[in-house]
Amino acid sequence: MSGFDRTELAAALENGPVVRVVIAQHAGSAPRETGTSMLVSANSEQGTIGGGALELQAIRTARKMLENQSTAQVLKLPLGPALGQCCGGSVTLVLEHITSLPPEQEFYVRRITGATTEPLSITRAVAQMRNLSDPRGLVFADGWLAEATSTDFRPLWLYGAGHVGRAIVETLNGLPFDITWIDTAQNRFPAQMPANATPLIAANPAQAVAHAPANADHLVLTYSHAIDLDLCHAILSRDFASLGVIGSATKRARFIKRLRALGHSDMQIARMVCPIGNRMLGKTPKAIAVGIAADLLSSAAQHFTRKEA
């Protein structure tokens, strides 16, 4: 799960108290992005924060909280030394023992640890999330946690941190997209990351696809045709919202032939858009990014309209 989902929480609480585990902060390479959450009850789990030793420790801690009726706990974990995971980053988990739904509100703000008075850092963060100058949807600062409960940020998984990838992320900065940005090495990313983009280092980017939510949009634009093909194969093999691939008509024809050989039907392959962008705008990275952003915003607006109908 990504973000605060009141409906999911309400359904889980019908069977008794739960502990909600949320990635409140992360640094470096981590299995999932900030805001990812899961629910743990006495005998079941719903959602995932990335699996492995990190998730196992979170589940064990959550069950102890249920037994002891602890209210909240913060775990700061370096993934390599503490858990033996290969990610190499670190995460901060907030675990909350929940027995009833919080009041309906635009932002769910509460004290986890620290001072009893809401700190200025949280007040400012909520204001920034409200006007979309900080579109993260979650801020953990000075022991307080603030989450947007009604935002409709679309999950976007973008593969490739080259010129076009950077132009797309820059263009989408400040817009309602939760971007997971995947590439093979840390030095391929810019030094400064927009607030709504989370880098994910993956030696084999196609393996990262399994962690994407089913409603994610995917943009494939790596430095390798072979990696692009593996990504398309992985994405077409699961649920997804949309798939766009940088390239040409020739690349599309080659990919269609190879994807058929991998067992994909023409109906599945037809969901792959290649090339991406609007060629009438030009072929520069920025022009391609503007066209892609326009398509994504149009699709998001249509999705929102259908939800409101």
Secondary structure, DSSP 8 states (H G I E B T S, - for coil): -BS--HHHHHHHHTTS-EEEEEEEEEESS-SS-TTBEEEE-SS-EEE-SS-HHHHHHHHHHHHHHHHHT--EEEEEEEHHHHH--SS--EEEEEEEEESS-----SEEEEESSS-SS--HHHHHHHHHHHTTSSTTSEEEETTEEEEESS---EEEEEE--SHHHHHHHHHHTTSSEEEEEEES-GGGS-SS--TTEEEEE-SSHHHHGGGS-TT-EEEE--S-HHHHHHHHHHHHTS--SEEEE-S-HHHHHHHHHHHHHTT--HHHHTTEE-S-S-GGG-SSHHHHHHHHHHHHHHHHHHHHHHHH-
